[in-house]
Amino acid sequence: MMIKLKEVQKMTSLSRSSIYAYIDKGIFPTQVKLGARSVAWLESDIQSWVESKINARNAMNDEHFTNKIGDTNERV
């Protein structure tokens, strides 16, 4: 399913300028040109991007938790 910018903003909580800046940096899914002045994104691409952010956060939290447990075990 194709979604327009407003829906992308709603799904990601990013501003228009942030979305296009991230696209320029290669860290956000690129849009599909539909016409001379119309673009949209694949909803699945945006969902995958959001999930990757959640997974990265969870991995960081897991690593932080593991390090804290390791620190506690070393003191015992």
Secondary structure as UniProt FT lines:
FT   STRAND          2..3
FT   HELIX           5..12
FT   HELIX           16..25
FT   STRAND          32..35
FT   TURN            36..37
FT   STRAND          38..42
FT   HELIX           43..75
//
